């Protein structure tokens, strides 16, 4: 494997210790177009320097870490001292419990994921046993590990034959949905509107999800803009389509269902093809009473 591992240690389950190494699951900065800050007058790039108020600009190798224990009073902490504080457990992903795949709210997922692979031949057999057992039991693991000098709560889940580690937000960092309930008025929902909304959802549901159907179109457009301007050309964008002003919910739902009535790839919803549901609703729009949004 060409990529370099970003972490090495053990995956621990009770007395079982599997040597593993972690690889980032996403490419850092890969494919992104980064815009730099420039001086508007001469187009020189804006630079940022690390400056000491007494000695001016300071090089990176002359910078240390410290904690301010009182105003302008610091205690310097050396990286070697931090390493001494870490026990053997700090170099392990320690599994605390197993949960069902739907037991964890996606709000807790931070987005940082790593592939875990066995580190050397000694780890291959226990890794394969644990990954297969979790896959067949439909279970995921909650564990603790020290990453980037801080303890993290993580989710370890089987993906095909691999184990994937995902960093979770700590509970105290999550804003509860209840904090926003006061912003939502308790409105009555008409049965006809709810029925059409369900038909629209079923008709728009695919049996298999593939994120590859959603490429990064904005980055491609930004690249074309940069290439055109670098070549001395002006990129002309097509006029944006007009967004219809929705003032009647029932009419908007009926028109949306009608547009999806002839979908080429309808999924199966509630045992019936969603396309047939949509066609049925489109063929009898007069049976549904229209309501204005107040």
C-alpha positions as CSV (number, residue, x, y, z in Angstrom):
1,X,0.0,0.0,0.0
2,X,1.4,3.4,-1.1
3,X,-0.2,5.4,1.7
4,X,1.5,5.8,5.0
5,X,-0.3,4.8,8.2
6,X,-1.1,7.7,10.5
7,X,-1.4,5.6,13.8
8,X,-0.2,2.3,15.1
9,X,-1.2,0.4,18.2
10,X,-3.6,-2.3,19.3
11,X,-7.3,-3.0,19.0
12,X,-8.2,-4.5,22.4
13,X,-11.3,-6.6,23.2
14,X,-11.0,-7.9,26.7
15,X,-7.8,-10.1,26.7
16,X,-7.6,-10.0,22.9
17,X,-5.1,-7.5,21.5
18,X,-4.9,-7.1,17.7
19,X,-1.9,-5.1,16.3
20,X,-3.4,-2.6,13.9
21,X,-2.4,0.5,11.9
22,X,-4.7,3.3,10.8
23,X,-5.0,5.0,7.4
24,X,-7.1,8.1,6.8
25,X,-10.3,7.2,4.9
26,X,-10.4,10.6,3.1
27,X,-7.9,12.5,1.1
28,X,-6.8,15.6,2.9
29,X,-7.1,18.5,0.5
30,X,-7.2,16.2,-2.5
31,X,-9.0,17.6,-5.5
32,X,-9.8,20.9,-3.8
33,X,-8.9,24.3,-5.3
34,X,-7.4,26.5,-2.7
35,X,-7.7,30.3,-3.2
36,X,-4.9,32.4,-1.5
37,X,-5.3,35.9,-0.1
38,X,-3.5,38.6,-2.2
39,X,-2.8,42.3,-1.8
40,X,-5.4,44.0,-4.1
41,X,-2.9,46.6,-5.3
42,X,0.0,44.4,-6.4
43,X,-1.4,40.8,-6.2
44,X,1.4,39.8,-3.9
45,X,0.5,36.9,-1.6
46,X,-0.3,37.8,2.0
47,X,2.1,36.0,4.4
48,X,1.6,35.1,8.0
49,X,4.5,35.2,10.4
50,X,4.9,33.9,14.0
51,X,6.2,36.9,16.0
52,X,7.6,37.3,19.5
53,X,6.8,40.7,20.9
54,X,10.4,40.9,22.2
55,X,12.5,39.3,19.5
56,X,10.4,39.6,16.3
57,X,9.8,36.8,13.9
58,X,10.5,33.3,15.3
59,X,11.3,30.1,13.5
60,X,9.2,27.0,14.1
61,X,12.0,25.0,15.8
62,X,12.3,27.8,18.4
63,X,8.6,27.4,19.5
64,X,7.6,25.4,22.5
65,X,4.2,24.6,24.1
66,X,3.2,26.1,27.4
67,X,0.2,26.5,29.7
68,X,-0.8,29.9,31.2
69,X,-1.4,29.3,34.9
70,X,-1.7,33.0,35.7
71,X,-1.6,36.3,33.8
72,X,1.4,36.2,31.5
73,X,2.9,33.3,33.5
74,X,3.5,30.1,31.7
75,X,4.8,26.6,32.4
76,X,6.6,25.0,29.5
77,X,5.6,21.4,28.7
78,X,8.0,19.3,26.5
79,X,6.6,16.7,24.1
80,X,8.8,14.1,25.7
81,X,7.1,14.8,29.0
82,X,3.7,14.3,27.4
83,X,4.9,10.9,26.1
84,X,5.9,9.8,29.6
85,X,2.3,10.5,30.8
86,X,0.9,8.1,28.3
87,X,0.5,4.5,29.4
88,X,0.3,1.4,27.3
89,X,-3.5,1.9,27.1
90,X,-3.0,5.2,25.3
91,X,-1.6,3.2,22.4
92,X,-4.7,1.0,22.1
93,X,-8.2,1.2,20.8
94,X,-10.0,-0.2,23.8
95,X,-13.5,-1.6,23.0
96,X,-16.0,-0.8,25.8
97,X,-19.2,-2.2,24.4
98,X,-21.0,-3.3,21.2
99,X,-24.1,-1.7,19.8
100,X,-26.6,-2.2,17.0
101,X,-25.9,-0.2,13.8
102,X,-28.9,2.1,14.4
103,X,-28.3,2.7,18.1
104,X,-26.0,5.7,17.5
105,X,-27.4,9.1,16.4
106,X,-25.5,10.4,13.3
107,X,-25.2,13.7,15.1
108,X,-22.3,12.2,17.1
109,X,-20.2,11.3,14.0
110,X,-17.5,13.9,13.5
111,X,-16.6,12.9,9.9
112,X,-13.0,11.8,10.6
113,X,-12.6,8.2,9.6
114,X,-9.7,5.7,9.4
115,X,-9.3,2.3,7.9
116,X,-7.9,-0.2,10.4
117,X,-5.6,-2.9,9.0
118,X,-3.7,-5.7,10.7
119,X,-0.1,-4.6,11.5
120,X,2.0,-7.6,10.4
121,X,1.3,-11.3,10.1
122,X,0.6,-11.8,13.8
123,X,-2.4,-9.5,13.6
124,X,-4.0,-11.0,10.5
125,X,-5.9,-14.0,12.1
126,X,-7.4,-12.2,15.1
127,X,-8.3,-9.3,12.9
128,X,-10.1,-11.5,10.4
129,X,-12.0,-13.3,13.3
130,X,-13.1,-10.1,15.0
131,X,-14.1,-8.4,11.7
132,X,-16.2,-11.4,10.5
133,X,-17.8,-11.9,14.0
134,X,-18.9,-8.2,14.1
135,X,-20.2,-8.4,10.5
136,X,-22.2,-11.6,11.1
137,X,-23.6,-10.3,14.4
138,X,-24.5,-6.9,12.9
139,X,-22.7,-5.1,15.6
140,X,-20.5,-2.0,15.9
141,X,-18.1,-1.2,18.7
142,X,-17.7,1.8,20.9
143,X,-14.1,2.4,22.0
144,X,-11.6,4.9,23.4
145,X,-8.3,5.8,21.9
146,X,-5.8,8.7,22.1
147,X,-5.5,10.4,18.7
148,X,-3.7,13.7,18.1
149,X,-2.7,14.0,21.8
150,X,-6.3,13.8,23.1
151,X,-8.6,11.0,24.1
152,X,-11.4,10.3,21.6
153,X,-14.5,8.2,21.7
154,X,-14.7,6.2,18.5
155,X,-17.0,3.9,16.6
156,X,-15.4,0.8,15.0
157,X,-17.6,-0.8,12.4
158,X,-17.2,-3.6,9.8
159,X,-17.2,-2.5,6.2
160,X,-16.9,-5.5,3.9
161,X,-13.8,-7.3,5.2
162,X,-12.3,-4.1,6.8
163,X,-12.8,-2.4,10.1
164,X,-13.4,1.3,9.9
165,X,-12.8,3.7,12.9
166,X,-14.9,6.8,13.1
167,X,-14.2,9.6,15.6
168,X,-17.3,10.7,17.6
169,X,-18.1,14.0,19.2
170,X,-18.2,13.8,23.0
171,X,-21.7,14.0,24.4
172,X,-21.2,17.5,26.0
173,X,-20.4,18.9,22.5
174,X,-23.7,18.0,21.0
175,X,-26.6,20.5,21.0
176,X,-29.8,18.6,21.8
177,X,-32.8,18.8,19.4
178,X,-34.9,20.0,22.3
179,X,-33.0,23.3,22.2
180,X,-34.8,24.2,18.9
181,X,-38.3,22.8,19.6
182,X,-39.6,26.2,20.6
183,X,-38.8,27.4,17.0
184,X,-41.2,24.9,15.5
185,X,-44.9,25.7,15.8
186,X,-47.2,22.8,16.3
187,X,-49.1,22.9,13.0
188,X,-51.9,20.6,11.9
189,X,-51.0,18.6,8.8
190,X,-53.8,17.8,6.3
191,X,-54.1,14.1,5.5
192,X,-54.1,14.8,1.7
193,X,-50.9,16.8,1.9
194,X,-49.2,14.1,4.0
195,X,-50.3,11.5,1.5
196,X,-48.9,13.4,-1.4
197,X,-45.6,14.0,0.5
198,X,-45.3,10.3,1.1
199,X,-45.9,9.5,-2.5
200,X,-43.2,12.1,-3.5
201,X,-40.7,10.6,-1.0
202,X,-41.4,7.0,-2.2
203,X,-41.0,8.0,-5.8
204,X,-37.7,9.7,-5.1
205,X,-36.3,6.8,-3.1
206,X,-33.7,4.5,-4.6
207,X,-33.2,0.9,-3.6
208,X,-29.3,1.4,-3.6
209,X,-27.5,4.6,-2.7
210,X,-24.3,5.5,-4.5
211,X,-22.5,8.7,-3.4
212,X,-20.5,8.6,-6.7
213,X,-23.7,10.1,-8.3
214,X,-22.9,13.3,-6.6
215,X,-19.6,14.6,-7.9
216,X,-18.0,17.9,-6.8
217,X,-19.4,20.1,-9.6
218,X,-18.5,23.4,-7.9
219,X,-14.8,22.5,-7.9
220,X,-14.9,21.6,-11.6
221,X,-16.6,24.9,-12.4
222,X,-14.0,26.8,-10.3
223,X,-11.1,25.0,-12.2
224,X,-12.7,26.0,-15.5
225,X,-13.0,29.6,-14.3
226,X,-9.4,29.7,-13.2
227,X,-8.1,28.1,-16.5
228,X,-10.2,30.5,-18.6
229,X,-9.0,33.6,-16.7
230,X,-5.4,32.4,-16.8
231,X,-5.7,32.1,-20.6
232,X,-7.1,35.6,-20.8
233,X,-10.7,34.5,-21.4
234,X,-13.9,35.4,-19.6
235,X,-16.1,32.4,-18.6
236,X,-19.7,33.1,-19.3
237,X,-22.1,31.2,-17.0
238,X,-25.6,30.3,-18.3
239,X,-28.5,32.1,-16.8
240,X,-29.8,30.5,-13.6
241,X,-33.2,28.9,-14.0
242,X,-36.0,30.8,-12.3
243,X,-37.1,29.3,-9.0
244,X,-40.9,29.2,-8.9
245,X,-42.5,30.9,-5.9
246,X,-44.5,28.3,-4.0
247,X,-47.6,29.8,-2.5
248,X,-49.8,26.7,-2.6
249,X,-48.5,23.6,-0.9
250,X,-51.0,21.2,-2.4
251,X,-50.4,22.4,-6.0
252,X,-46.6,22.2,-5.5
253,X,-46.9,18.6,-4.2
254,X,-49.2,17.6,-7.1
255,X,-46.9,19.1,-9.7
256,X,-43.8,17.4,-8.1
257,X,-45.5,14.0,-8.0
258,X,-46.6,14.5,-11.7
259,X,-43.0,15.2,-12.7
260,X,-41.8,12.0,-11.0
261,X,-44.7,9.9,-12.3
262,X,-42.7,8.5,-15.3
263,X,-39.4,7.9,-13.3
264,X,-37.2,5.4,-15.1
265,X,-35.8,3.9,-11.9
266,X,-38.6,3.7,-9.4
267,X,-37.8,1.9,-6.1
268,X,-40.1,-0.5,-4.3
269,X,-41.9,1.2,-1.5
270,X,-44.3,-0.6,0.8
271,X,-44.4,-3.5,-1.5
272,X,-45.5,-1.4,-4.5
273,X,-43.5,0.4,-7.2
274,X,-43.4,4.1,-6.3
275,X,-43.8,5.0,-10.0
276,X,-47.3,3.5,-10.0
277,X,-48.2,5.4,-6.9
278,X,-47.1,8.6,-8.5
279,X,-48.9,7.9,-11.7
280,X,-52.1,7.1,-9.8
281,X,-51.9,10.4,-7.9
282,X,-51.2,12.3,-11.2
283,X,-54.2,10.8,-13.0
284,X,-56.7,12.1,-10.5
285,X,-55.6,15.5,-9.3
286,X,-59.2,16.7,-9.1
287,X,-60.0,14.2,-6.3
288,X,-57.7,16.2,-3.9
289,X,-58.9,19.4,-2.4
290,X,-56.4,22.3,-2.8
291,X,-55.5,24.3,0.3
292,X,-53.7,27.6,0.6
293,X,-50.8,28.1,3.0
294,X,-51.8,30.5,5.7
